[in-house]
Amino acid sequence: MLPKRPTEDGILSDQDRNLLEAQGVSLGPSAVERLWHEPFFVYLTQSSSSHHIVFSYALADEEGSSLLPSPLIRQLNEQFSGIETAFVEAEPAGTQLSEQLTHLSHPRQAIDLLSRQLQRWKAGETIAPIWWDVIIGLRNNPTGMLILRRHYKVLRTTMKR
């Protein structure tokens, strides 16, 4: 995650680290020093990409309070004119395949979203056909079947409908 907020979540605070550094004991970079390394990591990311780079940022924190984009996003927009941007919601809306596919990049994410989609379906809403394909794909995979059994006790009745 870039840029990462500097935190003092270790045993020693940055002040303790600075005192030890003054005594000749180096314990590695402080939170602020790590923050200064991040432009280099951004450069490495940009220079090592072979096709595309996706930068994303949250619009809200865990409590729902709005967040401003990182200054990195502004810098990227200035550096690359005509950069393609897209707004992707946390959960798929509608039933269009293109809207659904943006949310199926990772199995764990797909399972979480599948759970919400099945809840909507049970409430009488129409869900995108891709979610039935996700269920079939998981059923045809031994690990996926274990996940389905663990998470969906009502799956048998759902699949019969």
Secondary structure, 3 states (H helix, E strand, C coil): CCCCCCCCCCCCCHHHHHHHHHCCCCCCCCHHHHHHHHHHHHHHHHHHCCCCCCCCCCCECCCCCECCCCHHHHHHHHHCCCCCCCCCCCCCCCCCHHHHHCCCCCHHHHHHHHHHHHHHHHCCCCCCCHHHHHHHHHHCCHHHHHHHHHHCCCHHHHHHC
